[in-house]
Amino acid sequence: MLNINKSFSFVGRENQLQELIDILEEINKGKTYTVFIVGEPGIGKTFLIEKIKEKASSKGFISFEGTCKYGDSTPYAPFREAWEDTPLENAIQERESREVEDKSMFHANRNAYFFETAERLKEISSEKPIMLVLDDIHWADRGSLNLFHYLADRIENSPILLVGCYCPGDALPGEGFLDTKQQMSRNNLFSEFELGPLNIEETGEMISYAVDSENVPDDFIKKVHEVTQGNPLFIKESILQMLEEGIITEEDGFSVDWEEFDQPLVIQEVVRRRIFRLEDDAREILQIGSVIGKKLPYELLTHLFQKEEIKMLNAIDGLLQNRLLIEDDKDDENIYFPHNVIKQIVYDGIGEWLEKKKLHLKVAEAIRGFDTKDEEVNYHRLGHHYMKGEKFEIALKYFLKAGKQAEKVYSHEDAIDRYKKVLSLAKKKEKIEEKIEIVDIFEKIADAYSLLGRYEEARDYWYKALNDSQDTGRKQKIYSEISMTWKEQGEYEKALEMVEQGLKLEDGSFKSRAQLLDKKGWIFLRRSQYQKAEEIFKEQIRTAEKIKNSRSIAQAYHNFGTVCIYLKDFENSEKYLKKAKEIREKEEELKELIKTLNNLGSLYESIDIGSSLDYYKQAFNINKKVHDVAMEDTILNNIGRTYYHKAEFDKAIDNLLESIESKERRGNKYGISLSLVNLGAIHAEKGELDKALDYHERSLNIVEELGENYCKAINLRNLGYISSLNGELDEAQTHYQESLEASTQVGDKTQNAETHAALGRLYLRKGSIEKAEEEATQALKISKKVKSARESAIANRILGRVFWEEGEEEKGLNKLEEAESTLEKSGFRLELAKTRLYLGKFVKNKDGKKSEKYLREARDIFERNSMKPWLDILETV
């Protein structure tokens, strides 16, 4: 249940507030300032004034405030309001009693009145500083404008702040204010603070505060920002209305039918008040424009306005001055509504349904007539206008085309929107003759949601497709897709259940069976049951090759190549992944090619870190076109880990944190655990052990919940490293042994090698040289077998230290140099720096210059990455 926080937060105006506070400080020193605060209705002028009044009050200021009202020509009306019931009024009365001949200040001649007012303000400000605010000064009477100008010009060296607030859209030529402002500008009498709309981040902050929740979806924030154009009042009133009417809840993911959402009355009143003052031609253009959309092409307006062009241009000039329409300096062919809110309120005021319907059809026909070459760009616009014009069959055809167009450019949110409109129109069966396959539309929407990582919504539509489908092969495919969504969220039992339900169906196609085997194998892979996954993927290859479907074959090759990474079968992994890559490049299957490139990056990560990063970056760049959120998270994690190996910790942390943030939104538990373990490793190397421990414990909690051992083994080994840095060597040994058990269970030989090396390093610290040699030798043996360059080098570094301790200095030096050579070739700069530390230490007495070079290179890496534990070791050399 969401709470309603009606106070809202002060967002996006912090800089202006601070500047005004600085001005208050100057005023307290005896200076006089005049400022204008400018912005559209609802932009936050009043809120900012309230904040500065609070600050002024805390600094001992007296505040006077008057409001100028539209159509009120009473002389000096805002000043009368400002003086009422204030110390200034008392002071005026005292002066009146002394100067009997001047019975009323407000009835004195103008100059005397202005002079008297200025003197009284100075007199009061000698005791307490003054803040005078005139709100909506653009509607002030001429006398008030002249007095404001006089005070700004004549008062100097008195602690007084004069503030005028105005809306540029209501400040019209010939009504006084703009002339006064221009005259004041010539003498530099004021500073101006222009308040613009809030950006998306500030909108999100405002909404989160209002609903007292940190779980507001990005797409909801984005839509609110789009609808309100970042206007704080519009945001506030829209959210309050949704909360009070129960339109939004956390449970339904803040889902809103925006087309049915009625703008709050306060917003409507603000806009209607401005439209009311317009000439007929200007109102007509606004109405036509509200039907066209937010962007209004001049050519289209000219065609639809059907009056003399000069009348249209004059009307548009007025609308631009009123800021009911705006121009873009880079676009001389279109004008725009500044707010969707304005467009909607104008549209709602058009009148009868029939008039709107006719206008929509006129706009549709005009668009088709003008933009025949770019019809694809207009599919969605045409669908919208034909739907509003109740030409449902034509609208449906255009929305179908628009959905396909959005899919082509990987605009998943747009595809969902277009296809949902198709579903809505398809329900009007009596008015639609064209046959469409509803199951196809359900699947397209589900697939788009999956690519966005919105798995619960994806499942809703997969189940709708499942219920409507009569084809067994299609049902198998749908079960496969549902399984994938559960797998991505780490719900492996549910994922496996979906696969088994699909496999139970008889008379399915070989292709559908291959897809189910694909998902089943991946479930076992995620659960670190690599041998089972290998068997299933081999069966998938046989099934795919039977049907001779290139895409199915590529997927089977990809899967088998991937499981071979975990089985440390480098030759088969490289062979099958490259075969999959070749097919997918030929077929231009970008979505799947990304996955193969990513896995090639993983394959090379233990051999050649440069090639690994290249593959990851290729995958990332292609994914910019595809917008597969799940893959983006995975690639970011992998790039982060690669930068860790390259000893570029800042880049690593940035990528990993970005990956975690997105995975948390999607509920990808396994992915979160991988990124957490990588962050833990980095912070351990930096000596930030509490932070590292927190990351590893969070990751370990997730993998234990999932029953997963691959990531568990890494966590336990890193916990051992943290314990060793804390001097808790027995505890470190326990963690290493537990890590070895976990990696042995999953058959991960590379992890076994790294943990044996860690045990060797630990035994060295304990002084158990023989055990250290035994563990390091085992690590080297395994890593050579699986062709893992990094682990081989680490094992050689440990052995080099062992031999040195045993007095076999030459043998030890050879091992260290072998480790250095391997790491230099493969690009593992983090381990290279550690190796050079020991090389520098060991050759110090033999070759001082060489030692100095090694130590300098090591120090450079350690200092650049703030690796305190290793800098401490360096100081002992």
JOCOR-V106255 format. One record per residue. RES is the residue in one small letter. PHI is phi as a letter, one per 20 degrees, with the letter a starting at -180 (* if undefined). PSI is psi in degrees with one decimal (none if undefined). D_CENTER is the distance of its C-alpha to the mean C-alpha in whole Angstrom. Layout:
res/phi/psi/d_center
RES/PHI/PSI/D_CENTER
RES/PHI/PSI/D_CENTER
//
This chain:
res/phi/psi/d_center
m/*/126.5/25
l/e/139.9/23
n/e/153.4/24
i/d/116.5/25
n/d/91.5/24
k/f/-13.4/26
s/f/-26.4/26
f/l/176.6/22
s/d/158.8/21
f/e/103.9/21
v/c/138.5/18
g/m/3.1/18
r/c/17.1/21
e/f/-39.3/22
n/f/-45.3/23
q/f/-39.7/26
l/f/-43.2/27
q/f/-39.6/28
e/f/-40.3/29
l/f/-36.1/31
i/f/-40.2/32
d/f/-37.6/33
i/f/-39.9/36
l/g/-39.1/37
e/f/-42.0/38
e/f/-38.3/40
i/f/-38.3/42
n/f/-18.3/43
k/e/4.6/45
g/o/14.7/47
k/e/159.5/44
t/d/136.1/44
y/c/147.3/41
t/c/130.8/40
v/c/147.4/36
f/d/135.0/34
i/d/119.7/31
v/d/140.8/30
g/r/159.4/27
e/f/162.7/27
p/g/132.8/28
g/n/1.9/26
i/f/-13.9/24
g/o/15.0/25
k/f/-47.7/28
t/f/-41.9/30
f/f/-42.6/27
l/f/-41.4/28
i/f/-43.3/31
e/g/-41.2/32
k/f/-43.0/30
i/f/-30.7/32
k/f/-39.8/35
e/g/-46.0/34
k/f/-41.4/34
a/f/-42.7/37
s/f/-41.5/39
s/f/-19.8/38
k/d/10.5/40
g/n/12.2/43
f/f/150.1/42
i/e/130.9/44
s/d/130.0/42
f/d/140.7/43
e/b/133.3/41
g/c/150.7/42
t/d/132.4/41
c/e/132.4/42
k/d/139.7/42
y/g/127.3/42
g/n/-5.1/46
d/e/107.7/47
s/e/11.2/50
t/g/125.6/51
p/g/130.8/52
y/l/27.7/50
a/g/-46.7/48
p/f/-30.9/45
f/f/-37.7/47
r/g/-45.0/50
e/f/-41.5/47
a/f/-38.9/46
w/f/-20.0/49
e/f/132.7/50
d/l/40.6/51
t/c/163.7/50
p/g/-31.0/52
l/f/-39.2/52
e/f/-41.7/54
n/f/-42.3/56
a/f/-39.0/57
i/f/-42.7/57
q/f/-39.1/60
e/f/-43.1/62
r/f/-39.0/62
e/f/-37.6/63
s/f/-26.4/66
r/e/-33.0/67
e/d/80.2/67
v/g/-34.5/69
e/f/-17.7/69
d/d/85.9/66
k/f/-29.8/65
s/b/123.6/62
m/g/-40.8/59
f/f/-12.0/57
h/d/6.8/60
a/f/165.1/61
n/f/159.2/61
r/g/-48.6/58
n/f/-41.2/58
a/f/-42.0/60
y/f/-45.0/57
f/f/-46.0/55
f/f/-45.0/57
e/f/-43.6/57
t/f/-46.0/54
a/f/-43.4/53
e/f/-41.3/55
r/f/-41.0/54
l/f/-42.6/51
k/f/-42.3/52
e/f/-46.1/54
i/f/-39.6/52
s/f/-16.6/49
s/f/-21.1/52
e/e/-43.1/52
k/b/138.9/48
p/f/154.0/45
i/d/142.4/44
m/c/118.3/41
l/d/123.1/42
v/d/128.2/39
l/d/111.0/40
d/e/148.6/37
d/l/46.7/37
i/f/-17.3/39
h/f/-18.2/39
w/d/9.3/41
a/f/149.3/44
d/f/162.7/47
r/g/-40.4/49
g/f/-43.8/51
s/f/-39.6/48
l/f/-41.8/46
n/f/-39.7/49
l/f/-43.1/49
f/g/-45.0/46
h/f/-44.9/46
y/g/-47.3/50
l/f/-42.2/48
a/f/-33.0/45
d/e/-38.1/48
r/e/-25.4/51
i/e/123.7/49
e/c/150.0/49
n/l/34.5/49
s/c/141.1/48
p/f/78.6/45
i/c/134.2/44
l/d/119.7/41
l/d/128.7/41
v/c/129.8/37
g/c/129.7/37
c/d/132.5/34
y/b/158.8/34
c/d/121.3/32
p/f/-31.8/32
g/f/-23.2/32
d/e/-6.1/35
a/e/92.3/37
l/e/147.1/40
p/g/140.6/42
g/n/-4.0/46
e/d/10.4/45
g/o/-49.4/45
f/f/-48.1/42
l/f/-35.9/41
d/f/-45.2/44
t/f/-44.7/44
k/f/-40.4/41
q/f/-41.9/42
q/f/-42.0/46
m/f/-34.8/44
s/f/-36.2/42
r/g/-31.1/45
n/d/13.2/46
n/l/49.5/42
l/e/-5.5/42
f/b/162.3/39
s/d/154.9/35
e/c/135.3/32
f/d/109.7/29
e/e/124.2/27
l/e/119.7/24
g/e/179.7/21
p/f/157.4/19
l/f/147.7/16
n/e/179.8/12
i/f/-41.6/9
e/f/-42.9/8
e/f/-36.7/12
t/f/-44.7/13
g/f/-40.8/10
e/f/-41.7/13
m/f/-42.8/16
i/f/-45.5/15
s/g/-40.8/15
y/f/-41.5/18
a/f/-38.2/20
v/e/0.9/19
d/l/49.3/20
s/b/140.5/17
e/e/4.9/14
n/d/30.3/13
v/f/123.0/12
p/f/146.0/10
d/f/-37.3/7
d/f/-30.9/9
f/f/-45.6/12
i/g/-44.9/10
k/f/-41.2/10
k/f/-41.2/13
v/f/-42.5/15
h/f/-40.4/13
e/f/-45.0/15
v/f/-40.1/18
t/e/-9.8/19
q/l/32.5/18
g/m/14.2/16
n/f/117.4/20
p/g/-41.1/20
l/f/-43.2/23
f/f/-39.6/22
i/f/-50.5/19
k/g/-51.6/22
e/f/-36.8/24
s/f/-45.8/22
i/f/-43.6/21
l/f/-42.2/24
q/f/-43.1/26
m/f/-39.9/23
l/f/-47.5/24
e/f/-30.6/28
e/e/2.0/28
g/m/24.4/26
i/f/-34.6/24
i/d/142.4/21
t/b/157.5/21
e/f/-34.6/19
e/f/-37.6/21
d/e/15.4/21
g/m/28.1/17
f/l/39.0/17
s/f/129.2/18
v/c/135.5/20
d/e/94.9/22
w/f/-29.8/21
e/f/-25.0/24
e/e/-5.2/27
f/f/124.2/25
d/e/132.3/27
q/f/139.1/26
p/g/149.7/28
l/f/-37.0/31
v/f/-35.2/30
i/f/-44.9/28
q/g/-39.7/31
e/f/-41.5/33
v/g/-46.2/32
v/f/-44.0/31
r/f/-36.2/35
r/g/-38.2/36
r/f/-37.4/35
i/f/-33.4/36
f/g/-30.5/39
r/e/0.3/41
l/e/157.2/40
e/f/163.9/43
d/f/-43.5/43
d/f/-40.7/42
a/f/-41.7/39
r/f/-39.2/38
e/f/-41.8/39
i/f/-41.5/37
l/f/-41.9/34
q/f/-44.9/35
i/f/-44.6/35
g/f/-37.5/32
s/f/-25.6/30
v/e/-39.6/31
i/f/-48.1/30
g/q/-166.4/27
k/f/-37.5/24
k/e/127.5/26
l/d/104.0/29
p/f/132.8/31
y/g/-42.3/35
e/f/-41.4/37
l/f/-41.2/36
l/f/-43.2/36
t/g/-42.6/40
h/f/-39.2/41
l/e/-26.1/40
f/f/-37.3/41
q/l/35.4/45
k/c/179.2/46
e/g/138.8/47
e/f/-35.1/44
i/f/-36.1/45
k/f/-41.9/45
m/f/-45.0/41
l/f/-39.2/40
n/f/-42.6/42
a/f/-41.9/40
i/f/-40.1/37
d/g/-43.9/38
g/f/-41.0/38
l/f/-35.7/35
l/f/-40.9/33
q/f/-36.0/35
n/f/-6.8/34
r/l/28.5/30
l/e/-18.6/30
l/c/156.5/29
i/c/159.6/28
e/d/161.5/28
d/d/122.7/26
d/g/-27.0/28
k/e/-0.1/27
d/c/103.3/28
d/e/8.2/32
e/d/-9.6/32
n/c/155.1/30
i/c/168.1/29
y/c/152.2/26
f/f/132.6/26
p/f/-26.1/24
h/c/139.9/23
n/f/-29.9/22
v/g/-45.7/24
i/f/-47.6/27
k/g/-45.3/27
q/f/-40.3/27
i/f/-38.1/30
v/f/-44.9/32
y/f/-44.7/32
d/f/-25.6/33
g/e/4.5/36
i/f/-37.2/37
g/p/-131.0/40
e/f/148.5/41
w/g/-39.8/39
l/f/-38.0/42
e/f/-43.1/41
k/f/-45.1/37
k/g/-46.8/38
k/f/-40.7/40
l/f/-42.3/38
h/f/-43.0/35
l/f/-37.1/38
k/f/-43.4/39
v/f/-43.9/35
a/g/-48.3/35
e/f/-36.3/38
a/f/-42.1/38
i/f/-44.5/34
r/f/-34.7/36
g/f/-36.9/39
f/e/-37.3/37
d/d/46.7/34
t/f/-32.2/36
k/f/-31.1/35
d/d/40.0/31
e/f/-35.4/32
e/g/-39.6/29
v/f/-28.1/26
n/d/6.5/28
y/g/-48.8/28
h/f/-42.0/26
r/f/-43.3/27
l/f/-41.9/31
g/g/-43.5/30
h/f/-48.4/29
h/f/-38.3/32
y/f/-33.0/34
m/f/-45.4/33
k/f/-27.2/33
g/e/4.7/37
e/m/28.9/37
k/e/75.3/38
f/f/-38.2/36
e/f/-42.4/37
i/f/-41.8/36
a/g/-44.4/33
l/g/-44.3/33
k/g/-41.8/33
y/f/-37.2/31
f/f/-36.6/28
l/g/-46.6/29
k/f/-39.4/29
a/f/-39.3/26
g/f/-45.1/24
k/f/-38.5/26
q/f/-42.5/24
a/f/-38.8/21
e/f/-41.5/21
k/g/-37.9/23
v/d/13.6/20
y/l/34.7/18
s/e/84.2/16
h/f/-41.0/16
e/f/-41.7/15
d/f/-40.2/17
a/g/-44.2/20
i/g/-47.3/19
d/g/-46.2/20
r/f/-43.8/23
y/f/-31.8/25
k/f/-34.5/24
k/f/-36.5/26
v/f/-44.9/29
l/f/-42.7/29
s/f/-43.0/30
l/f/-33.8/33
a/f/-22.0/34
k/f/-21.2/35
k/e/59.9/37
k/g/-33.6/40
e/f/-17.7/43
k/d/1.2/41
i/d/115.7/40
e/e/-32.1/42
e/f/135.1/40
k/e/129.6/39
i/c/149.8/36
e/e/102.2/35
i/f/-36.7/33
v/g/-39.2/32
d/g/-43.2/31
i/f/-42.9/28
f/g/-45.4/27
e/f/-40.2/27
k/f/-41.4/24
i/f/-44.3/22
a/f/-43.4/22
d/f/-40.2/21
a/f/-42.8/18
y/f/-39.6/17
s/f/-44.6/18
l/f/-27.3/16
l/e/-2.8/13
g/m/16.1/14
r/e/76.3/15
y/f/-34.1/18
e/f/-43.2/20
e/f/-37.0/20
a/f/-45.2/21
r/f/-37.8/24
d/g/-44.8/25
y/f/-30.8/25
w/f/-41.0/27
y/f/-36.7/29
k/f/-41.6/30
a/f/-39.8/31
l/f/-43.2/33
n/f/-30.8/35
d/e/-16.4/36
s/e/139.4/36
q/d/-8.2/40
d/e/127.1/40
t/f/-45.0/40
g/g/-39.5/38
r/f/-39.9/35
k/f/-39.5/35
q/f/-42.0/35
k/f/-41.5/32
i/f/-43.0/30
y/g/-39.6/31
s/f/-43.4/30
e/f/-39.5/26
i/f/-41.5/26
s/g/-42.5/27
m/g/-40.7/25
t/f/-40.2/22
w/f/-38.9/24
k/f/-43.0/24
e/f/-27.0/21
q/e/6.4/20
g/m/13.1/23
e/e/75.7/26
y/f/-33.9/28
e/f/-43.3/31
k/f/-37.6/30
a/f/-44.1/29
l/f/-36.8/32
e/f/-41.4/34
m/f/-41.0/32
v/f/-46.7/34
e/f/-37.2/37
q/f/-39.3/37
g/f/-40.9/36
l/f/-24.0/39
k/f/-23.3/42
l/f/133.8/42
e/e/160.6/45
d/m/25.0/45
g/e/173.3/42
s/e/158.1/41
f/f/-36.8/41
k/f/-44.5/37
s/f/-38.4/36
r/f/-40.7/38
a/f/-39.1/36
q/f/-39.4/33
l/f/-40.4/34
l/f/-37.4/35
d/g/-51.2/32
k/f/-38.3/30
k/f/-44.6/33
g/f/-40.4/33
w/f/-31.7/29
i/f/-46.5/30
f/f/-34.4/33
l/f/-44.7/31
r/f/-29.3/28
r/e/10.6/31
s/m/23.1/32
q/e/75.0/35
y/f/-37.6/36
q/f/-41.4/39
k/f/-42.4/38
a/f/-40.7/35
e/f/-43.7/38
e/f/-43.8/40
i/f/-41.6/38
f/f/-31.7/36
k/f/-41.4/40
e/f/-37.4/41
q/f/-40.5/38
i/f/-45.2/39
r/f/-42.9/43
t/f/-44.0/41
a/f/-39.4/39
e/f/-25.5/42
k/f/-40.3/44
i/e/-8.6/42
k/l/38.6/42
n/e/116.9/38
s/f/-38.0/37
r/f/-39.7/33
s/f/-40.0/34
i/f/-44.3/36
a/f/-40.5/33
q/f/-41.3/31
a/f/-43.2/34
y/f/-43.3/35
h/g/-47.1/31
n/f/-44.4/31
f/f/-41.6/35
g/f/-34.5/34
t/f/-46.4/31
v/f/-28.5/33
c/f/-24.8/35
i/f/-46.7/33
y/f/-30.6/33
l/e/-0.4/37
k/l/36.1/37
d/d/82.6/39
f/f/-44.9/37
e/g/-50.2/40
n/f/-36.2/39
s/f/-50.3/35
e/f/-43.6/35
k/g/-51.1/38
y/f/-34.8/36
l/f/-39.0/32
k/f/-32.3/34
k/f/-42.1/36
a/f/-42.4/33
k/g/-43.6/31
e/f/-45.2/34
i/f/-44.4/34
r/f/-33.4/30
e/f/-42.0/30
k/f/-41.4/33
e/e/-5.2/32
e/l/41.6/29
e/e/75.9/27
l/f/-43.4/24
k/g/-42.4/22
e/e/-29.8/24
l/f/-37.3/25
i/g/-44.2/22
k/f/-40.0/23
t/f/-42.7/26
l/f/-41.2/25
n/f/-43.4/23
n/f/-29.4/26
l/f/-36.6/28
g/f/-42.7/26
s/f/-40.0/27
l/g/-45.5/30
y/e/-5.4/31
e/f/-28.3/29
s/e/2.2/32
i/c/-47.9/34
d/b/98.8/33
i/f/-28.8/29
g/f/-47.3/29
s/f/-38.5/29
s/g/-49.1/27
l/f/-36.7/24
d/g/-45.7/25
y/f/-42.8/25
y/f/-42.1/21
k/f/-37.1/20
q/g/-46.4/22
a/f/-43.4/20
f/f/-42.8/17
n/f/-40.5/18
i/f/-36.0/19
n/f/-18.7/16
k/f/-28.9/14
k/e/-37.4/17
v/e/-32.4/17
h/m/42.7/13
d/e/104.1/14
v/f/-42.0/12
a/f/-43.4/14
m/f/-36.4/16
e/g/-43.0/13
d/f/-45.1/13
t/f/-46.0/17
i/f/-41.5/17
l/g/-42.0/14
n/f/-45.2/17
n/f/-39.5/20
i/f/-40.9/19
g/g/-44.7/18
r/f/-37.8/22
t/f/-42.2/23
y/f/-32.1/23
y/g/-48.5/24
h/f/-30.9/27
k/e/2.9/27
a/m/42.1/27
e/c/76.4/24
f/f/-38.4/23
d/f/-45.2/20
k/f/-39.7/18
a/f/-47.8/19
i/f/-43.3/17
d/g/-47.8/14
n/f/-40.7/14
l/f/-41.7/15
l/f/-39.3/12
e/f/-39.5/9
s/f/-45.3/11
i/f/-44.5/12
e/g/-44.2/9
s/f/-41.2/8
k/f/-36.0/12
e/f/-37.7/13
r/f/-33.6/11
r/e/-9.3/13
g/m/30.3/16
n/e/87.5/17
k/f/-47.0/20
y/f/-43.7/21
g/f/-39.6/18
i/f/-43.8/17
s/f/-38.7/21
l/f/-43.1/21
s/f/-37.5/18
l/f/-42.2/20
v/f/-35.7/23
n/f/-40.6/22
l/f/-40.1/21
g/g/-41.8/24
a/f/-41.8/26
i/f/-48.0/25
h/f/-28.3/25
a/f/-43.4/29
e/f/-28.6/29
k/e/-6.7/28
g/n/9.4/31
e/e/75.3/28
l/f/-35.1/30
d/f/-43.0/29
k/f/-43.0/25
a/f/-43.7/26
l/f/-40.6/28
d/f/-45.9/25
y/f/-44.5/23
h/f/-38.3/26
e/f/-38.3/27
r/f/-43.3/24
s/f/-42.9/24
l/f/-38.7/27
n/f/-39.9/27
i/f/-49.2/25
v/f/-29.4/27
e/f/-35.6/30
e/f/-37.9/29
l/e/-13.4/28
g/m/37.8/31
e/d/135.4/30
n/d/-21.8/32
y/f/-55.7/30
c/f/-30.9/27
k/f/-42.6/30
a/f/-41.0/32
i/f/-44.7/30
n/g/-48.0/29
l/f/-39.8/33
r/f/-41.8/34
n/f/-33.3/31
l/f/-36.2/32
g/f/-41.2/36
y/f/-42.5/35
i/f/-43.1/33
s/f/-40.1/37
s/f/-37.4/39
l/f/-30.0/37
n/e/-1.4/38
g/n/10.0/41
e/e/76.7/41
l/f/-36.9/43
d/f/-40.7/44
e/f/-38.6/41
a/f/-43.0/39
q/f/-40.3/42
t/f/-45.7/41
h/f/-41.7/38
y/f/-40.8/39
q/f/-40.9/41
e/f/-37.9/39
s/f/-41.9/36
l/f/-40.0/39
e/f/-43.9/40
a/f/-44.1/36
s/f/-29.8/36
t/f/-38.1/40
q/g/-36.4/39
v/e/-3.0/36
g/m/28.3/38
d/e/98.7/36
k/f/-33.4/38
t/f/-43.7/36
q/f/-39.4/35
n/g/-46.1/39
a/f/-45.0/39
e/f/-36.8/37
t/f/-37.8/38
h/f/-40.1/42
a/f/-40.3/41
a/f/-39.7/39
l/f/-39.7/42
g/g/-43.2/44
r/f/-39.1/43
l/f/-44.6/43
y/f/-31.3/47
l/f/-44.1/47
r/f/-33.2/46
k/f/-11.7/49
g/n/9.2/51
s/e/79.0/52
i/f/-41.1/52
e/f/-45.0/54
k/f/-36.1/51
a/f/-43.9/48
e/f/-39.6/50
e/f/-45.6/50
e/f/-42.4/46
a/f/-37.4/45
t/f/-42.1/48
q/f/-40.9/46
a/f/-42.3/43
l/f/-40.7/44
k/f/-47.3/46
i/f/-45.8/43
s/f/-32.5/41
k/f/-37.8/43
k/f/-39.1/44
v/e/5.1/40
k/l/47.9/40
s/d/106.9/37
a/f/-46.0/37
r/f/-48.9/35
e/f/-35.4/37
s/f/-44.5/41
a/f/-41.5/40
i/f/-43.9/39
a/f/-43.0/42
n/f/-36.4/44
r/f/-42.3/43
i/f/-44.8/44
l/f/-38.7/47
g/g/-43.0/48
r/f/-38.1/48
v/f/-50.8/50
f/f/-36.8/53
w/f/-43.8/53
e/f/-31.4/53
e/e/0.0/56
g/n/0.1/58
e/e/73.1/57
e/f/-41.7/55
e/f/-43.8/56
k/f/-40.4/54
g/f/-41.9/51
l/f/-38.9/51
n/f/-42.1/51
k/f/-41.7/48
l/f/-40.1/46
e/f/-35.4/46
e/f/-41.8/46
a/f/-44.1/42
e/f/-45.2/41
s/f/-44.9/42
t/f/-45.6/40
l/f/-35.4/37
e/f/-41.8/37
k/f/-39.0/38
s/e/-10.7/35
g/n/13.6/32
f/e/83.2/32
r/f/-28.1/32
l/f/-51.0/31
e/f/-28.8/34
l/f/-42.2/36
a/f/-41.6/36
k/f/-40.5/37
t/f/-40.9/40
r/f/-28.1/41
l/g/-48.8/41
y/f/-32.5/44
l/f/-44.5/46
g/f/-38.4/46
k/f/-43.3/47
f/f/-29.3/50
v/e/5.9/51
k/g/-43.6/51
n/f/-21.2/55
k/e/-40.8/56
d/b/91.6/54
g/f/-40.5/52
k/f/-43.5/51
k/f/-41.3/49
s/f/-45.0/48
e/f/-39.2/46
k/f/-47.5/44
y/g/-46.9/43
l/f/-36.1/42
r/f/-43.1/41
e/f/-38.8/38
a/f/-44.9/37
r/f/-39.6/37
d/g/-45.8/35
i/f/-44.9/32
f/f/-42.3/33
e/f/-41.1/32
r/f/-30.9/29
n/d/10.1/27
s/l/47.7/29
m/e/79.1/31
k/g/-46.5/33
p/g/-38.2/35
w/f/-30.7/36
l/f/-36.0/37
d/f/-42.6/39
i/f/-40.8/41
l/f/-36.9/41
e/f/-22.4/43
t/e/-11.8/46
v/f/none/47
//
